[in-house]
Amino acid sequence: MYCYVDESGNTGANLFDPAQPVLYYGLITSKTNLDVTAEPLLRAARAKLGVERLHANELGVRRLSDVALSRKRCPDPTFLLNP
């Protein structure tokens, strides 16, 4: 079992910053290693954006959305359902 957790809205050491009213966590669990499975898609997205990593804080939602929306379909969307 693989678990992936990420947060959004964290100001770092300034946890009680009034400009940070909400902190979100996202969680995905999978029977397969998504780091390996998703790497070709992530590599293509990084190449398209000309960056080494995908991070909304650095790229902004607009640039990430453009890449996400440009993906018409995963080459094999069933890989998540049939490990």
Backbone hydrogen bonds, N-H to C=O, Kabsch-Sander energy under -0.5 kcal/mol:
donor,donor_aa,acceptor,acceptor_aa,energy
2,Y,30,S,-3.1
4,Y,28,I,-2.8
6,D,26,G,-2.1
8,S,24,Y,-2.1
14,N,11,T,-0.7
15,L,13,A,-1.5
17,D,14,N,-1.5
20,Q,17,D,-2.1
24,Y,8,S,-2.5
26,G,6,D,-3.0
28,I,4,Y,-2.4
30,S,2,Y,-2.5
34,L,32,T,-1.1
36,V,33,N,-0.9
37,T,33,N,-2.3
38,A,34,L,-2.5
39,E,36,V,-0.6
41,L,38,A,-0.5
42,L,38,A,-2.5
43,R,39,E,-3.1
44,A,40,P,-1.9
45,A,41,L,-2.1
46,R,42,L,-2.8
47,A,43,R,-2.3
48,K,44,A,-2.4
49,L,45,A,-1.9
50,G,46,R,-1.3
51,V,46,R,-2.1
55,H,53,R,-0.7
58,E,55,H,-1.2
59,L,55,H,-2.8
60,G,56,A,-2.4
63,R,59,L,-0.6
64,L,60,G,-1.7
65,S,61,V,-3.0
66,D,62,R,-2.3
67,V,63,R,-1.6
68,A,64,L,-2.5
69,L,65,S,-3.0
70,S,66,D,-1.2
71,R,67,V,-0.7
71,R,68,A,-0.9
72,K,70,S,-1.2
79,F,76,D,-1.9
80,L,77,P,-0.9
81,L,78,T,-1.0
82,N,78,T,-2.3
